[in-house]
Amino acid sequence: MPAADVVRRHIDAFNSRDEVGEPWSAAAAMVAPGGAVDGREAVLGFLRVFHEAFSDGRLVLEKVLGEGSAAAVEGRFVGTHDGVLRSPAGDVPASGRSVDFRWAALYETEGDALVSEHLYFDQMEFLGQLGLLPD
């Protein structure tokens, strides 16, 4: 299966909160701002943080480029901070604020499974939209 199609399956599963439908392999790895996780359950746990903090949160794809087993993606995360955001610096209570921030990721696949994601997003933009930066 083309890498771009596997990534689209992941985005669809993320947006519908379908962990069973997530195409992450058992040996998946994710690198994101603030750290890295290994294994399917750890990756799903990382994604769950966003589901819990943003009950209406969704990934909006803007561009997908794929070649062989690799894909590069640009998009936006859009949602309302209506739940607790669990972060390495501590829990952030719901603020009721809307967020709409840009992200990009590089993915590696094996067949129809995701094996790696390197996620990038502007943490300052994200924190600013949550009202967590000084004036």
Phi, psi and chi 1 to 4 in degrees:
 res  aa     phi    psi   chi1   chi2   chi3   chi4
   1 MET       -  135.6  173.2  177.7  -73.6      -
   2 PRO   -59.5  142.4  -22.3   32.0      -      -
   3 ALA   -55.5  -40.2      -      -      -      -
   4 ALA   -60.2  -36.4      -      -      -      -
   5 ASP   -69.3  -38.0  -69.1  -14.0      -      -
   6 VAL   -64.3  -42.6  177.6      -      -      -
   7 VAL   -62.6  -42.3  170.1      -      -      -
   8 ARG   -61.9  -37.7  -75.2 -174.7 -177.4   94.2
   9 ARG   -61.3  -42.2  -78.0 -175.7   40.0 -132.0
  10 HIS   -61.6  -47.4  156.2   56.8      -      -
  11 ILE   -60.9  -44.4  -59.7  -60.3      -      -
  12 ASP   -61.6  -43.4  -70.3  -15.7      -      -
  13 ALA   -65.8  -41.9      -      -      -      -
  14 PHE   -58.8  -49.8  178.2   91.2      -      -
  15 ASN   -66.3  -27.8  -72.6  -17.3      -      -
  16 SER   -98.4    4.6   63.1      -      -      -
  17 ARG    58.9   39.9  -48.8  -58.2 -165.7  -99.0
  18 ASP  -104.1   83.4  177.0   14.6      -      -
  19 GLU   -64.0  -33.6  -72.5 -170.3    2.8      -
  20 VAL   -63.5  -37.1  172.5      -      -      -
  21 GLY   -81.1   -6.2      -      -      -      -
  22 GLU   -64.8  132.3  -80.7  -78.9    5.4      -
  23 PRO   -85.5   19.7   31.9  -35.8      -      -
  24 TRP   -69.8  135.1  -67.8   99.4      -      -
  25 SER   -76.4  164.3   75.4      -      -      -
  26 ALA   -61.4  -29.9      -      -      -      -
  27 ALA  -102.1   23.9      -      -      -      -
  28 ALA   -60.5  154.5      -      -      -      -
  29 ALA  -136.9  141.9      -      -      -      -
  30 MET  -133.6  135.5  175.7 -177.4  -82.0      -
  31 VAL  -117.2  127.3  176.9      -      -      -
  32 ALA  -142.4  166.6      -      -      -      -
  33 PRO   -53.9  129.4  -28.3   37.0      -      -
  34 GLY    94.7   -5.6      -      -      -      -
  35 GLY   154.6 -170.7      -      -      -      -
  36 ALA  -140.3  150.5      -      -      -      -
  37 VAL  -133.0  152.6  -64.8      -      -      -
  38 ASP  -127.3  138.5  -68.6  -52.8      -      -
  39 GLY    98.8  146.8      -      -      -      -
  40 ARG   -53.6  -49.1  175.7 -177.9  167.5   80.7
  41 GLU   -63.8  -36.7  -68.6  -52.4  -45.8      -
  42 ALA   -68.5  -40.0      -      -      -      -
  43 VAL   -63.0  -47.0  170.0      -      -      -
  44 LEU   -61.8  -34.9  -66.9  176.5      -      -
  45 GLY   -63.6  -40.3      -      -      -      -
  46 PHE   -61.6  -45.9  174.1   86.0      -      -
  47 LEU   -65.6  -35.0  -60.7  174.5      -      -
  48 ARG   -61.9  -30.8 -155.6  174.5  -65.1  122.8
  49 VAL   -55.9  -41.7  166.5      -      -      -
  50 PHE   -72.7  -37.6  -74.4   89.6      -      -
  51 HIS   -61.9  -40.9  -68.9  154.0      -      -
  52 GLU   -71.7  -35.9  -68.3  171.5   -0.3      -
  53 ALA   -82.9  -25.4      -      -      -      -
  54 PHE  -133.7   86.9  -58.0   89.3      -      -
  55 SER   -61.3  -25.4   65.8      -      -      -
  56 ASP  -105.4   10.6   62.7  -11.5      -      -
  57 GLY   -63.0  141.0      -      -      -      -
  58 ARG  -149.1  153.1   67.9 -172.4 -174.8  -72.8
  59 LEU   -94.3  130.3  -61.0  172.1      -      -
  60 VAL  -111.3  116.4  178.1      -      -      -
  61 LEU   -78.5  134.2  -74.2  179.1      -      -
  62 GLU  -113.6  -32.6  -65.7 -176.2  -17.2      -
  63 LYS  -154.4  135.6 -174.4  178.6  -72.3 -173.6
  64 VAL  -130.6  123.4  179.5      -      -      -
  65 LEU  -119.2  127.2  -56.6  171.3      -      -
  66 GLY  -133.9  143.6      -      -      -      -
  67 GLU  -148.8  121.4 -176.5  173.0  -39.6      -
  68 GLY    60.4 -126.0      -      -      -      -
  69 SER   -94.8   12.7   63.6      -      -      -
  70 ALA  -121.2  150.0      -      -      -      -
  71 ALA  -144.6  144.7      -      -      -      -
  72 ALA  -117.7  138.1      -      -      -      -
  73 VAL  -134.1  141.3  177.6      -      -      -
  74 GLU  -120.7  143.7  -74.2 -176.5  -36.0      -
  75 GLY  -167.9 -166.4      -      -      -      -
  76 ARG  -133.8  149.0  -66.2 -178.8   -2.1  -96.0
  77 PHE  -107.0  128.8  178.3   85.0      -      -
  78 VAL  -128.6  132.4  178.9      -      -      -
  79 GLY   179.6  177.7      -      -      -      -
  80 THR  -113.5  127.8  -53.3      -      -      -
  81 HIS   -77.3   85.8 -178.7 -147.0      -      -
  82 ASP  -115.8   11.4   56.7    3.0      -      -
  83 GLY  -139.8  176.4      -      -      -      -
  84 VAL   -73.9  128.9  174.9      -      -      -
  85 LEU   -95.6  113.2  175.1   62.2      -      -
  86 ARG   -87.2  119.2  -50.2 -137.6 -178.5  -93.9
  87 SER  -128.6  163.7   80.8      -      -      -
  88 PRO   -59.2  -25.2  -23.0   31.9      -      -
  89 ALA   -89.1   -0.9      -      -      -      -
  90 GLY   122.4  170.7      -      -      -      -
  91 ASP   -74.9  139.3  -68.4  -10.3      -      -
  92 VAL  -113.6  114.2  178.6      -      -      -
  93 PRO   -66.0  156.6   16.7  -21.7      -      -
  94 ALA   -53.4  134.8      -      -      -      -
  95 SER  -107.8  -16.7   66.5      -      -      -
  96 GLY    78.2    0.1      -      -      -      -
  97 ARG   -80.5  149.2  -69.3  176.8  175.8 -109.9
  98 SER   -89.0  144.9  -65.4      -      -      -
  99 VAL  -125.3  150.8  -61.3      -      -      -
 100 ASP  -154.8   92.0 -176.8  -17.4      -      -
 101 PHE  -124.5  154.0   63.6   88.9      -      -
 102 ARG   -82.3  147.9  -62.4  162.5  -68.0  155.0
 103 TRP  -144.6  161.2   60.4  -86.0      -      -
 104 ALA  -143.9  151.6      -      -      -      -
 105 ALA  -149.9  149.4      -      -      -      -
 106 LEU  -112.2  129.0  -58.6  173.6      -      -
 107 TYR  -119.1  148.6  -66.4   93.3      -      -
 108 GLU  -122.4  140.4  -70.7  -72.8  -25.9      -
 109 THR  -125.8  160.4   63.1      -      -      -
 110 GLU  -132.5  109.5  -73.1  179.8    3.2      -
 111 GLY    62.8 -121.3      -      -      -      -
 112 ASP  -103.6   22.0   62.3   -5.2      -      -
 113 ALA  -121.0  145.1      -      -      -      -
 114 LEU   -84.0  132.5  -77.2  174.3      -      -
 115 VAL  -115.5  -17.2  -64.2      -      -      -
 116 SER  -157.2  141.7  173.4      -      -      -
 117 GLU  -138.1  132.0  176.5 -179.9   -0.1      -
 118 HIS  -112.9  108.5  -74.1 -144.7      -      -
 119 LEU  -101.1  136.6  171.9   65.5      -      -
 120 TYR  -130.5  132.9  -57.1   91.4      -      -
 121 PHE  -154.0  156.4   63.2   90.0      -      -
 122 ASP   -79.0  104.0 -174.8  -26.1      -      -
 123 GLN   -63.8  -33.1  -65.5  177.6   72.4      -
 124 MET   -65.8  -41.7  -63.4  -59.5  -80.6      -
 125 GLU   -60.8  -46.5  179.4 -179.4   25.7      -
 126 PHE   -60.9  -51.8  177.7   49.8      -      -
 127 LEU   -64.3  -37.7  -65.8  173.3      -      -
 128 GLY   -62.3  -41.4      -      -      -      -
 129 GLN   -68.1  -25.2  -70.3 -178.0   20.0      -
 130 LEU   -84.1   -5.3  -70.8  175.7      -      -
 131 GLY    77.5   25.8      -      -      -      -
 132 LEU  -101.3    7.6  -62.1  174.8      -      -
 133 LEU  -107.3  147.8  -63.9  178.0      -      -
 134 PRO   -64.6  152.9   17.0  -22.1      -      -
 135 ASP   -65.5      -  -68.3  -25.5      -      -
